[in-house]
Amino acid sequence: MKCHARFALLSVYCLSNLSAAAADEPARRVFRSSEFTRPVSTYSIVARDPSTGEMGVAVQSHWFSVGPIVPWAEAGVGAVATQSLVDPAYGPLGLDMMRMGRSAPDALASILAGDQGREVRQVAMIDASGKVAAHTGAKCIQPAGHVVDGEAQFSVQANLMANDRVWQAMAKAYREAKGDLADRMIAALEAAENEGGDIRGRQSAAILIVAAHPSGKPWIDRRFDLRVEDHPDPVKELRRLVQLQRAYLHMNAGDAAVEKGDHAAAAKEFETARRLAPHIVEIPFWQAVTMVNAGKLDEALPIFKEVFVKEPVWVELIPRLVHSELLPNDPELIQRIRACAAK
């Protein structure tokens, strides 16, 4: 991805403070004039899962750190991908409009109407109800195009590609892929690569997926917020990170189950986490700690032993956890745990 030298700035026209009547006017005062010297050339997908309501953006580009520029999403609001001669302001402004109740197609049309550079933009938006729209300006670097599928609730878009089959391949892959939203979105990225992808090659990738409804805690609402800043195969690395993120999500679910006293559910979640990331020794370590606090010392000891054999340094953490009140202040119990390292 090549990036422009200066991003366009939001004007003092702030949609978050507008009345509903003012928001109906085209966003003609949104963008100040700005100079662009390099295009953000890339391919991306915005999508909503009708079964869960989750929404997100996934992107790959031949440029360092595409993640802070192209993908934008907010739980209960929508998602935006902004690229080509990119103006990142489309992200927060599109979310502002959708948060105020504008549909994605309406929000995109309004912003485009106020942007003198719209013919060099490529943008896609989807809202919390699944309405989706995309725009590929006539002056985007070719091959460039998009596919909008309102029924399946997604849009794929690409510019400066190796050929004009890339975005069609992405759409086909997304429709046919199995798994959750993250799996299907990455399948679309992989299809783009298999079809030739960016004519210059590849460098960075990102995925941002948010919950259907806001919890008031954005760090929880972001189900996946992962970036590959610089890598010879960023899409492959992104899939690996998604798998790792799933492991930690299952760990969190296991902890939550323990808090509720549902130890059967907790055991299932912990085991799933270990299966997804068998190389991460810390996962079973904290699983064992949680089990001790749930009164299941005998079941935790074999897990501690497995951890201590692989990485003995974890033995040293046991007494420190007592000080932090993460393990009981019970010298006999602590000794039994530490003794696992000698067996």
C-alpha positions as CSV (number, residue, x, y, z in Angstrom):
1,M,0.0,0.0,0.0
2,K,1.3,3.4,-0.8
3,C,0.0,6.2,1.5
4,H,-0.6,9.9,0.9
5,A,1.6,12.4,2.7
6,R,-1.2,14.3,4.4
7,F,-4.6,13.0,5.4
8,A,-7.7,15.2,4.9
9,L,-8.9,16.7,8.2
10,L,-12.4,16.9,9.5
11,S,-13.6,20.5,9.5
12,V,-15.3,22.3,12.4
13,Y,-18.5,20.8,11.0
14,C,-19.0,18.2,13.6
15,L,-21.8,15.7,12.9
16,S,-22.0,14.5,16.5
17,N,-23.4,17.8,17.5
18,L,-25.8,18.3,14.6
19,S,-29.5,18.2,14.8
20,A,-31.3,15.5,12.8
21,A,-32.4,18.2,10.3
22,A,-28.9,19.4,9.7
23,A,-27.7,15.8,9.3
24,D,-30.0,15.4,6.3
25,E,-28.0,17.9,4.3
26,P,-25.1,16.7,2.1
27,A,-21.8,16.8,4.0
28,R,-20.5,19.6,1.8
29,R,-18.4,21.3,4.4
30,V,-16.8,18.1,5.7
31,F,-13.5,18.1,3.9
32,R,-10.9,20.8,3.7
33,S,-8.7,20.9,0.6
34,S,-5.8,18.5,0.9
35,E,-2.9,17.3,-1.2
36,F,-2.4,13.6,-2.0
37,T,0.9,12.2,-3.4
38,R,0.5,8.5,-3.0
39,P,-2.5,6.2,-3.2
40,V,-3.5,3.7,-0.6
41,S,-4.0,0.8,-3.0
42,T,-5.4,-2.3,-1.4
43,Y,-8.2,-4.8,-1.2
44,S,-10.7,-5.1,1.7
45,I,-14.1,-6.5,2.8
46,V,-16.7,-5.0,5.1
47,A,-19.3,-7.5,6.3
48,R,-22.0,-8.2,8.9
49,D,-22.9,-11.7,10.2
50,P,-26.7,-11.9,10.1
51,S,-26.8,-14.6,12.7
52,T,-24.7,-12.8,15.3
53,G,-24.9,-9.2,14.3
54,E,-21.1,-8.8,14.4
55,M,-19.6,-6.4,11.9
56,G,-16.1,-5.8,10.7
57,V,-13.5,-5.0,8.1
58,A,-10.5,-7.0,6.9
59,V,-7.8,-5.6,4.6
60,Q,-4.4,-6.3,3.0
61,S,-2.1,-3.9,1.3
62,H,1.4,-3.4,0.0
63,W,2.3,-0.7,2.6
64,F,3.5,-0.6,6.1
65,S,0.8,-0.7,8.8
66,V,-2.5,-0.5,6.9
67,G,-4.5,-1.2,10.1
68,P,-4.7,2.4,11.4
69,I,-5.9,3.8,8.1
70,V,-8.4,1.6,6.3
71,P,-10.6,-0.3,8.8
72,W,-13.2,1.5,11.1
73,A,-16.0,-0.2,13.1
74,E,-18.1,0.5,16.2
75,A,-20.4,-2.0,18.0
76,G,-24.1,-1.4,17.3
77,V,-23.2,1.2,14.6
78,G,-21.4,-0.1,11.6
79,A,-18.1,-0.6,9.7
80,V,-16.2,1.4,7.1
81,A,-13.3,0.6,4.8
82,T,-11.7,3.7,3.2
83,Q,-8.9,3.3,0.6
84,S,-7.5,4.3,-2.9
85,L,-6.5,8.0,-2.5
86,V,-7.6,7.4,1.0
87,D,-9.2,9.9,3.3
88,P,-9.3,8.3,6.7
89,A,-12.0,10.9,7.7
90,Y,-14.5,8.7,6.0
91,G,-14.1,6.3,8.8
92,P,-15.1,8.4,11.9
93,L,-17.5,10.5,9.9
94,G,-19.3,7.5,8.5
95,L,-19.6,6.1,11.9
96,D,-20.9,9.4,13.3
97,M,-23.6,9.5,10.7
98,M,-24.7,5.9,11.2
99,R,-24.7,6.4,15.0
100,M,-27.2,9.2,14.4
101,G,-29.5,6.8,12.5
102,R,-28.4,7.3,8.9
103,S,-28.2,4.1,6.8
104,A,-24.8,3.1,5.4
105,P,-25.9,3.9,1.8
106,D,-27.2,7.3,2.9
107,A,-24.2,8.1,4.9
108,L,-21.8,7.2,2.1
109,A,-23.8,9.2,-0.5
110,S,-23.8,12.3,1.8
111,I,-20.1,12.2,2.5
112,L,-19.3,11.7,-1.2
113,A,-21.4,14.7,-2.1
114,G,-19.2,16.9,0.0
115,D,-15.9,15.5,-1.2
116,Q,-14.3,17.1,-4.2
117,G,-11.9,14.2,-4.4
118,R,-14.6,11.5,-4.6
119,E,-13.4,10.2,-8.0
120,V,-10.2,9.0,-6.5
121,R,-11.8,7.4,-3.4
122,Q,-12.8,3.8,-2.8
123,V,-15.1,3.4,0.2
124,A,-17.5,0.8,1.6
125,M,-19.8,1.0,4.6
126,I,-22.2,-1.3,6.3
127,D,-24.6,-0.5,9.1
128,A,-26.0,-2.4,12.1
129,S,-29.1,-3.5,10.2
130,G,-27.0,-4.9,7.3
131,K,-27.5,-2.2,4.7
132,V,-24.3,-1.9,2.7
133,A,-22.9,0.4,0.0
134,A,-19.7,0.9,-1.8
135,H,-18.1,3.5,-4.1
136,T,-15.2,3.2,-6.5
137,G,-14.2,6.5,-8.0
138,A,-13.6,6.7,-11.8
139,K,-10.0,7.8,-11.2
140,C,-9.0,5.0,-8.9
141,I,-5.9,3.2,-10.2
142,Q,-7.0,0.3,-12.3
143,P,-7.9,-2.5,-12.2
144,A,-10.4,-1.3,-9.5
145,G,-13.9,-2.3,-8.6
146,H,-16.2,-3.7,-6.0
147,V,-19.1,-6.2,-5.4
148,V,-21.9,-5.3,-3.1
149,D,-24.1,-8.1,-1.8
150,G,-27.1,-6.7,0.1
151,E,-28.6,-10.2,0.8
152,A,-25.3,-11.6,2.2
153,Q,-24.5,-8.3,3.9
154,F,-21.0,-7.6,2.6
155,S,-19.0,-5.6,0.1
156,V,-15.6,-6.4,-1.3
157,Q,-13.4,-3.7,-3.0
158,A,-10.0,-3.5,-4.6
159,N,-7.8,-1.1,-6.6
160,L,-4.4,-1.3,-8.3
161,M,-4.8,-5.1,-8.6
162,A,-3.0,-7.6,-10.8
163,N,-6.3,-8.1,-12.7
164,D,-10.0,-7.4,-12.7
165,R,-11.0,-10.8,-11.3
166,V,-9.8,-10.1,-7.7
167,W,-12.9,-8.6,-6.2
168,Q,-15.2,-11.2,-7.8
169,A,-13.0,-14.0,-6.4
170,M,-13.3,-12.3,-2.9
171,A,-17.1,-12.2,-3.1
172,K,-17.3,-15.9,-4.2
173,A,-14.9,-17.0,-1.4
174,Y,-16.9,-15.1,1.3
175,R,-20.2,-16.5,0.2
176,E,-18.9,-20.1,0.1
177,A,-16.6,-20.0,3.2
178,K,-17.5,-21.7,6.5
179,G,-16.9,-20.6,10.0
180,D,-17.5,-17.4,11.9
181,L,-17.2,-13.9,10.5
182,A,-13.4,-13.7,11.0
183,D,-12.9,-17.0,9.1
184,R,-15.0,-15.9,6.2
185,M,-13.5,-12.5,5.9
186,I,-10.0,-13.9,5.9
187,A,-11.1,-16.4,3.3
188,A,-12.0,-13.4,1.1
189,L,-8.5,-12.0,1.6
190,E,-6.9,-15.3,0.7
191,A,-9.0,-15.5,-2.4
192,A,-7.7,-12.1,-3.5
193,E,-4.1,-13.3,-3.0
194,N,-4.8,-16.5,-4.9
195,E,-6.2,-14.4,-7.8
196,G,-3.1,-12.2,-8.0
197,G,-3.9,-9.5,-5.4
198,D,-2.1,-6.2,-5.3
199,I,0.1,-5.9,-8.4
200,R,3.0,-4.7,-6.2
201,G,2.9,-7.5,-3.8
202,R,1.9,-7.6,-0.1
203,Q,3.1,-6.2,3.2
204,S,0.5,-5.6,5.9
205,A,-3.0,-6.7,6.9
206,A,-5.6,-6.0,9.6
207,I,-8.9,-7.2,10.9
208,L,-11.4,-5.4,13.1
209,I,-14.6,-7.1,14.2
210,V,-17.0,-5.6,16.7
211,A,-20.0,-6.9,18.7
212,A,-23.6,-6.5,17.5
213,H,-24.5,-4.4,20.5
214,P,-22.4,-1.9,22.5
215,S,-21.6,-2.9,26.1
216,G,-20.2,0.5,27.1
217,K,-16.8,-1.1,27.2
218,P,-15.1,-0.8,23.8
219,W,-12.3,-3.1,24.7
220,I,-14.9,-5.9,25.1
221,D,-16.9,-4.9,22.1
222,R,-13.8,-5.3,19.8
223,R,-13.9,-9.1,19.3
224,F,-10.9,-9.0,17.0
225,D,-8.6,-6.0,16.6
226,L,-5.5,-7.4,15.0
227,R,-2.7,-6.0,12.8
228,V,0.2,-7.4,10.9
229,E,2.4,-4.4,10.3
230,D,5.1,-5.8,8.0
231,H,5.3,-9.4,6.9
232,P,6.2,-11.4,3.8
233,D,2.8,-13.2,4.0
234,P,0.5,-10.9,6.0
235,V,-2.8,-12.7,5.3
236,K,-1.4,-16.0,6.5
237,E,0.0,-14.3,9.6
238,L,-3.3,-12.6,10.2
239,R,-5.1,-16.0,10.2
240,R,-2.6,-17.3,12.8
241,L,-3.3,-14.3,15.0
242,V,-7.0,-14.8,14.7
243,Q,-6.6,-18.4,15.9
244,L,-4.6,-17.2,18.8
245,Q,-7.1,-14.5,19.7
246,R,-9.8,-17.2,19.7
247,A,-7.8,-19.2,22.3
248,Y,-7.7,-16.2,24.6
249,L,-11.4,-15.5,24.1
250,H,-12.1,-19.1,25.3
251,M,-9.8,-18.5,28.3
252,N,-11.8,-15.4,29.2
253,A,-15.0,-17.4,28.8
254,G,-13.6,-20.1,31.1
255,D,-12.8,-17.5,33.8
256,A,-16.3,-16.2,33.5
257,A,-17.8,-19.7,33.9
258,V,-15.7,-20.2,37.0
259,E,-17.0,-17.0,38.5
260,K,-20.6,-18.4,37.9
261,G,-19.7,-21.7,39.5
262,D,-20.1,-23.6,36.2
263,H,-17.0,-25.7,36.3
264,A,-18.0,-28.1,33.6
265,A,-18.4,-25.1,31.2
266,A,-15.1,-23.7,32.4
267,A,-13.2,-26.9,31.8
268,K,-14.6,-27.1,28.2
269,E,-13.6,-23.5,27.5
270,F,-10.1,-24.0,28.9
271,E,-9.6,-27.2,26.9
272,T,-10.6,-25.5,23.7
273,A,-8.2,-22.7,24.4
274,R,-5.3,-25.2,24.9
275,R,-6.3,-27.0,21.7
276,L,-6.3,-23.7,19.7
277,A,-2.9,-22.6,21.0
278,P,-1.0,-25.6,22.3
279,H,2.4,-23.8,22.1
280,I,1.3,-21.0,24.6
281,V,2.3,-22.4,28.0
282,E,0.8,-19.5,29.8
283,I,-2.7,-20.6,28.9
284,P,-2.7,-23.9,30.9
285,F,-0.8,-22.1,33.7
286,W,-3.6,-19.7,34.3
287,Q,-6.1,-22.4,33.8
288,A,-4.5,-24.3,36.7
289,V,-4.5,-21.2,38.9
290,T,-8.2,-20.7,38.2
291,M,-8.9,-24.3,39.1
292,V,-7.1,-23.9,42.4
293,N,-9.2,-20.9,43.3
294,A,-12.3,-23.0,42.4
295,G,-11.2,-25.6,45.0
296,K,-10.0,-28.2,42.4
297,L,-6.4,-28.5,43.4
298,D,-6.0,-32.2,42.6
299,E,-7.2,-31.5,39.0
300,A,-4.9,-28.5,38.7
301,L,-1.7,-30.3,39.9
302,P,-1.1,-32.3,36.7
303,I,-1.6,-29.2,34.6
304,F,1.0,-27.3,36.8
305,K,3.4,-30.2,36.3
306,E,3.0,-30.1,32.5
307,V,3.7,-26.3,32.5
308,F,6.7,-26.6,34.9
309,V,8.3,-29.3,32.7
310,K,8.0,-27.2,29.6
311,E,9.0,-23.9,31.1
312,P,10.4,-24.1,34.7
313,V,10.3,-20.3,35.2
314,W,6.6,-20.5,36.0
315,V,7.5,-22.2,39.3
316,E,9.0,-18.9,40.5
317,L,5.7,-17.1,39.9
318,I,3.7,-19.3,42.4
319,P,4.6,-17.5,45.7
320,R,4.3,-14.1,43.9
321,L,0.7,-14.8,43.2
322,V,0.0,-15.3,46.9
323,H,1.3,-11.7,47.5
324,S,-1.1,-10.5,44.8
325,E,-4.0,-12.6,46.2
326,L,-4.2,-14.6,43.0
327,L,-3.6,-17.8,45.0
328,P,-4.6,-18.6,48.6
329,N,-2.2,-17.8,51.4
330,D,-1.9,-21.5,52.3
331,P,1.8,-22.6,52.6
332,E,0.9,-26.3,52.4
333,L,-1.1,-25.8,49.2
334,I,1.7,-23.6,47.7
335,Q,4.2,-26.3,48.5
336,R,2.2,-29.0,46.8
337,I,2.0,-26.9,43.6
338,R,5.7,-26.1,43.6
339,A,6.5,-29.8,44.3
340,C,5.1,-30.6,40.9
341,A,8.4,-29.3,39.4
342,A,10.4,-31.9,41.1
343,K,8.3,-34.9,40.1
